[in-house]
Amino acid sequence: MFGRIFVSKSSTAKLAMSTGKTLLASRSGIPSHQARSFHSLQMARSKLPGVCLYSSRSMAPLGARLCSTTTGVSNSSGIDQIVSKFQSFNQLPDVMEITQIMERIVNTTLTVEEHNGFQPFMEEVADVALRNIDDASNGSQVLTYMRFFLEKGDSSPSVWRRVDQALLTVLENASTETILEIYELLKNNKRLTQESGMAIANELKNRISSTDLSKIATSTSIICAFSLQDHEFTTALEEGLLGLSSTDSTIPTENIKKMSTEDFSLLCRMISHYNLTLDEFLLNSRSYVTEKMNRFTPQELGDVLFTYLVRSQDSELAIAAEKRILEVRKTLTIDDCISLMNAYMLYESSEDLWNVFDVVIGTNIKKIDESQIVPVLQMFSKAPHNRMKLFLVFVHKIRNSRLELTQLASLARIYGEVGYTDADIYSYLDSTLSNRVLQMGDEEITNTLIGFMNPDIKGKFKVIENIEDRIHQIMSKVSLHNVTVLLLKYGQLRHGSKILIKSCLKRVEDIYSTTNESVSPMQLMMTLYGYSLVGAEAKSYYPVLKHIIAAKDELDYGRLTEIFSILMKFQDDEEFLTALVEIRHKLEKYNTDGTLKADLE
């Protein structure tokens, strides 16, 4: 069982009595020279304190974390029972028996000391397990093998080749759920090989046409597909959803109508979160959404609406959904509002709608979990209407919450960017963050600096001074995006030390000089805007020029025009000549209104 387990010192004595015994010597089928002493386990356990709290660790599938809330109950015999069970076999355990042992091991939480002391026994179990691995007959057994070797910390290529081979043998007969658990486990632990990854994708692909539609919708197999960048899998999935893979002639919309609102909203959430290109499915599903509008729960509606706004800016759907939300406003919960606000941040919705969100959140603020504070305020910061009163209400909530460093830094940025000026929140954040600067990464530093750059905030803040000392130490690790954001903010607010700005410019130059990867048009524009705002010298642009030339075909008319205007300031510098000529040639293909000339359409 997962959970916190207390082990008393006296209970370890029974295990210590095993000193000198060999676990497998009496067992037929295993040479005695492979038997190991339990002495090291006894030594490790003898150093344990009187009471040891095991750390909670879970091997639950697909990211699920299941923990027992039972505390204070002695489970001192847990490890002893596993060892006793192993010793009780009169002959070499078969694959089913050794799988049961391995399963009990991975479901027992251990401290580092316990884990180290348990290692000799795990070596013996591993030895027996490898003897039987070829007999594994189902996906669940192979999944247990994987969990055990991950728990043991075994990185031997030969071991994992055996495990992969066992997987390929049972894959066809394994349940879809088990396959997905295996996939997640391997991927999250960086054990997913190309062979096993493609085998999993192909197996799931083959199941789509024969699987019940609702199971396809709720299956995380589509996550697997895009983690593997498998275009054929996507096509097969979309055809399955639309009923096009069936031998019977099926009208796509008729097939979609079979889906429950729960299945449909889950699929929409996956489409947006994993950027799945199921555009044909969304197009054919539009009528389903309008017909089922009153049957979606508010949270389901938020997921669906978010997907359609991201993909097609469907304002008509947003308006229709807004009417539905206002009808049920008295029954909305905090989670309902979070889901809906996530969607309506993308659309210029009415003030009435945001007033509803404001009231629900404001009146239930005591029920808001600490993990929800940042997301909620982030959404309100993007609202089309000023919500300063709500930000004021949250100050007390923030001061009385135990927030992590990343959350505090994010709050600094949120309050700064909405233009909140009450000194109370900044005083609290300054005192809380200033002593934790050494723990900050570039993301926390960027968010904190941006937050305290608000020119309307009065006072001198210690956190800024500490960060400006710290940022020089970690500048070599700051990402291109974050260092560019800092330049933009420094330029916009005319705020920041010249030394720090120079350090940021140097970091940007270094990144552009050393990277061979393409830079997105958006990132290029951010860089050029930042350079322009802080008055960067010509030499700072040199490394960026080659990336502009490389990306010229991806730049639209508006961006090409802006880039040309910025670079023209340096037209007398020969280094800029090639880029200017390339951009001019590109611009000549457009009319002045930004449309392509007729002969090029």
Order of alpha helices (4+ residues) and beta strands (2+ residues): beta-alpha-alpha-beta-alpha-alpha-alpha-alpha-alpha-alpha-alpha-alpha-alpha-alpha-alpha-alpha-alpha-alpha-alpha-alpha-alpha-alpha-alpha-alpha-alpha-alpha-alpha-alpha-alpha-alpha-alpha-alpha-alpha
